[in-house]
Amino acid sequence: MVTGTALARGLRATVLPLVLVAMVGLAGVVLGRVYAGPLLTRLILGAGIGAVLVSLAARRLRSWLVAPLSVLALAVFTAWSLRLAAGHAEVPGGLAEVSLDAARNGIPRLLTAMIPVEPAPDTVLVPLVAAWLAGLTGAEVALRAGRVLLGYLPPALLFAGAVYVVGPNADAAVWPTVAFTAVAAVGLAVPGGRATPTTGVAATGSDDGIRAAVRARLAVTSAAGVAAVVAATALLGPAVAALVDRRPVDPRRYVEPPRVESLDENPLIRISGWALNPQQRLLEVRTTTPTTREVRVRLAVLSDYDGVTWRVGATYRNAGRILPVTDPAVHSIVEPVRQEITVVDLTGRLLPAVATPREVTGARVAYDPATGTLIRPEGLSAGLRYTVESARERPDANLLGPAQVPAGDEVARVLRVADGAPEPLTRLAGQLAEENSAPYARAAAIERFLAEHYRVVADAPSGHAYPNLAFFLFGPRDGGGQRGTSEQFAAAFAVLGRLTGLPTRVVVGFRSTGDGPVRAADAIAWPEVLFDGLGWVPFDPMPRPDDEPRPVEPDVRPQPEETPPPDVPEPSLAPTPTPPPVAAPGADDTTGGVPVPVLVAGGVGALSAVLAGLLLVLLVLRRAQRRTRLGHGDPAQRITGAFREVTDALRLAGQPAGGDLAATEVAAHARRVAARVPVAAGTSPPAVDELADLLNRTAFAPGTATEAQADRAATVAGGYVDALRAARPWWRRLLWSVHPGPLRWHR
């Protein structure tokens, strides 16, 4: 019997440590399914082996000495593992720096990392320490205290935590769970090696009564255990079964991924600033793969537009060297591109790379798979050098003509047209799409229209909201319209494309020859259109350097619905003299009442008094209107009032300006009227171009007008109106001041 007890103890001392190691290792298998490569699983298995071996080696020591000894061994193993993970992920820095960063950011980076997770120091530290502590606690409780079931609790919690962290990011862990249960059962099946009551009875020769009592107690205990299991199964079984088909909760949704500032959320506004400093060196690029085509280094992809701002709208996830692989378009040609990029003066967090990045070394990055945009969470710094391997897609040009564009919820984001689109923009989109039914033909028509009618300038102000685009497309050339940087060209293309049903987006990046410096002058924005089977196809709406833009007006300006009335004299409002009454033959010169001449004189006098009162009221109202327009309100209101004085004067002179004309076009019309109308000596109407410029400034730069400019606008408008009025005949001058039209024309 002594030999059997020793054998049982030896079997337990051998099998239980292996069972605990296997349980910890299976937790590593579950967690390793969301990691790239087997490194994490191996490290967790090593942590389990190390923790259990330390506990076995210290069994003869006092229990309070085991924890400090195991923690020391954990520190050594962790340092070695972090150095191994740093070398595997090519993370720069010394061991102390890497370890401190991993300890500070381990949990948030683990829960915000992109799937598959790169086994880096910060993503392996927490699982490694948890596995070691689970192995140590389980070994101490199961081996030293002999409480096997209680010793299973730490590895079981580790396994459950791994399943929870993986969540919906991997398939169900069926075989690891079955293996975990089987291994645990093997540990429970090993005999404990202690003398049982039955063994004692046999040795002492006690009677069979005691043996029967022991057997009865064991039977009752077994029956109670089975009943408890059956009851728990009946109560909890349906609830557990209901969870089988339910998608598990992803704990990563409770952790906020890295965020960027507004400058990185909308890098399109940086184009104009870079255009004013063309020689600023932003990057140094060296392409190590052969290429004969121009290389465009992409900075960001902007998919969201709200009528004011284009934004990236990305959800960045911390990523390792290897980025998630997305399937290329079916009919596209994939070219590998490998570049070494050194940051010089580029600031922010956005990390430039050729589309579509597949592997990044030399920098810790976060990645948005939906747009393919990279960031460096800690920001760019001068001297940062990294290598990017990309899979550049090139569509098959022969398939572009008949290609269709996708529709539905999957592309709703890049088809959305923000509310408030200006009517001229919508009308222009309709005209461009009217004769181009195929999607590629529509895109090519928009590209050609922008390239032929507009000019690229470096000093154009930034802005791509609806009013900015309307001024860029339809504003007068002599007032700053119809010219811009690539910001306006790309944004206008994307908006016009969406108005015609094309899924579009805007990309900001840099032109590069593949080797050498990338300067601010190389910064460019371009639009892209999504086609079925071809992916995102770039377009170039920028005009050629030597091309002279064609006028926009003949192409898109709508025809006036009504022809202005000809210049005919207005009917006089003066009363017509009443002819004297002619008496009938034989009629008396008097009546039985008031004499007829008295009645006629009274009626004429009353009518004249009413008419004089009406004219006086009109005169007072007109003068009050002019004083209000030119002297009351803020500067912008006074400038607008001065402009209305000019347009009213043109209507009073019988030469109205069309309602669809811009301010500068109204000024040109006013010059032509002044040239055609004969004026008295010294009363030639002054040019109102200055007034038109002031009006445009108040429209596109609200709040910048000054009191001096408002006074100048009043002077120009007053001089023009007075000179134009002085050129009219005397009776028209009288009627000018009391004409009721200006009181109702602008209501």
Secondary structure, DSSP 4 states (H G I P E B T S, - for coil): -HHHHHHHHHHHHHHHHHHHHHHHHHHHHHHHTTBSSSHHHHHHHHHHHHHHHHHHHTTTS-HHHHHHHHHHHHHHHHHHHHHHHHHHHT--S-HHHHHHHHHHHHHHHHHHBPSSBP--HHHHHHHHHHHHHHHHHHHIIIIIS--HHHHHHHHHHHHHHHHHHHGGGS---HHHHHHHHHHHHHHHHS---SPPHHHHHHHHT--HHHHHHHHHHHHHHHHHHHHHHHHHHHHHHHHHHHTSSSPPP-GGGGSPPP---HHHH-GGGGHHHHHTSTT-EEEEEEE-S---S-EEEEEEEE-EE-SS-EE-----EEE-SBPPP-PPPTTEEEEEEEEEEEESS--SSB--B-SSEEEEESS-EEEETTTTEEE-TT---TT-EEEEEEEEEEE-GGGTTT-----SGGGGGGT---TT--HHHHHHHHHHHHT--SHHHHHHHHHHHHHHH-EE-SSPPP--SHHHHHHHHHS-GGGT-SEE-HHHHHHHHHHHHHHTT--EEEEEEEEE-SEEEEEGGGEEEEEEEEETTTEEEE---PPPTTPPPPPSHHHHPPPPSSPPPP--PPPP-SPPPPPPP-PPTT--S--SSS-HHHHHHHHHHHHHHHHHHHHHHHHHHHHHHHHHHHHSS-HHHHHHHHHHHHHHHHHHTT-PPPTT--HHHHHHHHHHHHHHS---TT-PPPP-HHHHHHHHHHHHSTT---HHHHHHHHHHHHHHHHHHHHTS-HHHHHHHHH-SHHHHTT-
